[in-house]
Every structure is written in C-alpha cells, then in structure tokens.
Amino acid sequence: MIGGTNGDPQASLLFFPMVFYREAFVFSRMGYASVLAIVIFVVTMLATGLLFYFGQRLVYYASGETS
C-alpha cells in the first residue's frame, strides 16, 4: 500500500479508510473509529442513492420507452 501505515510523507497519503483503520486498531480509539465508520457508511449510501436516482432519469433508450 502506498505510504504504509504512516501515510508518509507527512501523512499526506492517509486516505479515509486508512485513518479509520489506524484509529481503531493502532490507537485503540474505538469510539472515534465507530463515528468514522458511520460517516463512511452514510457517504456511501448517499452516493449510491444519487447514482440510482440519476441513473434512471438520464438513461436514453433508443426505442423511446423510459421504463
């Protein structure tokens, strides 16, 4: 993995899931890691909902049907 668990250089490569992992299993801050997990879940569900919403409305069918 790029940067290892340190996120070197200067922690610039610490992506959100890696921060979640470090908080939970390296620093044993389970409460904060739980909040991060909920944030990841909510953002993922919002993105999924938007994709479904716009995916149904923006698809062009050559036959003209919109089902």
C-alpha positions as CSV (number, residue, x, y, z in Angstrom):
1,M,0.0,0.0,0.0
2,I,1.2,3.5,-0.8
3,G,2.8,5.1,2.2
4,G,2.4,2.1,4.5
5,T,0.5,2.7,7.8
6,N,2.3,6.0,8.4
7,G,1.0,7.9,5.4
8,D,4.4,9.2,4.6
9,P,5.4,11.8,3.5
10,Q,3.9,13.9,6.3
11,A,0.7,11.8,6.4
12,S,-0.4,13.1,3.0
13,L,-1.3,9.7,1.8
14,L,-3.7,8.8,4.6
15,F,-6.9,8.2,2.9
16,F,-10.1,8.0,4.9
17,P,-10.3,4.2,5.3
18,M,-6.7,4.1,6.4
19,V,-7.4,6.8,9.1
20,F,-10.3,4.7,10.2
21,Y,-8.1,1.6,10.5
22,R,-5.4,3.4,12.4
23,E,-7.8,5.0,14.9
24,A,-9.5,1.6,15.6
25,F,-6.7,-0.9,15.6
26,V,-3.4,1.0,16.1
27,F,-4.5,3.7,18.6
28,S,-7.5,1.7,20.1
29,R,-9.9,4.6,19.8
30,M,-13.0,2.5,19.0
31,G,-15.5,5.3,19.7
32,Y,-13.9,7.7,17.2
33,A,-13.4,4.9,14.7
34,S,-17.1,4.0,15.0
35,V,-18.1,7.5,14.1
36,L,-15.7,7.4,11.1
37,A,-17.3,4.1,10.1
38,I,-20.8,5.6,10.2
39,V,-19.6,8.6,8.2
40,I,-18.2,6.2,5.5
41,F,-21.5,4.3,5.5
42,V,-23.6,7.5,5.2
43,V,-21.5,8.9,2.4
44,T,-21.6,5.6,0.5
45,M,-25.4,5.3,0.9
46,L,-25.8,8.9,-0.3
47,A,-23.6,8.3,-3.4
48,T,-25.5,5.1,-4.1
49,G,-28.9,6.8,-3.8
50,L,-27.8,9.6,-6.2
51,L,-26.5,7.1,-8.7
52,F,-29.8,5.2,-8.7
53,Y,-31.8,8.4,-8.9
54,F,-29.9,10.0,-11.8
55,G,-29.2,6.6,-13.5
56,Q,-32.9,6.0,-14.0
57,R,-33.6,9.5,-15.3
58,L,-30.6,10.1,-17.6
59,V,-30.6,6.8,-19.5
60,Y,-31.6,7.1,-23.1
61,Y,-33.4,4.2,-24.7
62,A,-33.3,4.2,-28.5
63,S,-36.9,2.8,-28.7
64,G,-38.2,5.8,-26.9
65,E,-39.5,3.9,-23.8
66,T,-38.5,5.3,-20.5
67,S,-39.2,2.3,-18.2
